[in-house]
């Protein structure tokens, strides 16, 4: 099994702590078992390797973030470099071509695409590992992972399963509907899309060639700026007739906003900060970047 870890976003929803220069996935805000602060990308990478050291991981990221990836994950990590930002469909197509043409991964190997920003326990990655036999049984072209929704949100895609089972055929998928539509979907037993997409590599390569004109990895990389700027959800998932899903029942948080970040931070303050009795519902991150000599303060 091979995992493509999507880590190319800028994380602007966590401004001013996260921006185009310093993205949220590299900021050390979480504590590991040893009590040391670690970043999103380090936490996710280490969780996957804890679940199964044999799983191969390729990090899909922008060219400007490669040094940060090497700094946090080491020089030997596999990286698919995006020359520019073109949303998740071109990023996944490029990464799949990198696996196929550069790493020579077989067409029938299971590949799972995972976002870098969920805050979850290791059981989440155990479930992702369990996607491999589901994909290999050949009953659907695409396999998703569903999360039980807690409210009708416009931020997520909705998976409507045909059956109330752990693994089910998907009756309908809708990306980011309005609240009223989301309420209707939830009433039908819909689940949030976790942003995990699993498939056989050869299927995705064929799908990429249907939607983008290119010959191989080198050609796609050279003309990446011409690729359509569209998400994988809109380009592929909403239109795919053959989808199944695996239900995940554990805790799941999408760490993309200050409110969610405040829920998962282990400390009220990180760095040289002062919080007194007048401060309520407040967390402070005060980080000194020794290279730029700039102090960043984020209050939420």
Buried (B, 14 or more C-beta within 10 A) or exposed (E): BBBBBBBBBBBEBBEEBBBEEBBBBBBBBBBEEEEEBBBBBBBBBBBBEEBBEEBBBBBBBBEBBBEBBBEBBEEEBBBBBBEEBBBBBBBBBBBBBBBBBBEEBEEEBBBBBBBBBBBBEEBBBBBBBBBBEBBEEEEBBBBBBBBBBEEBBEEBBBBBBEEEEBBBBBBBBBBBBEEEBBBBBBEEBBBBBBBBBBBBBBBBBEBBBEBBEBEEBEBBBEBBEEBEEBBBBBBBBBEBEEBBBBBBEEEBBBBBEBEBBEEEBEBEBBEEBEBEEEBEEBBBBBBEEEEEEEEBEBBB
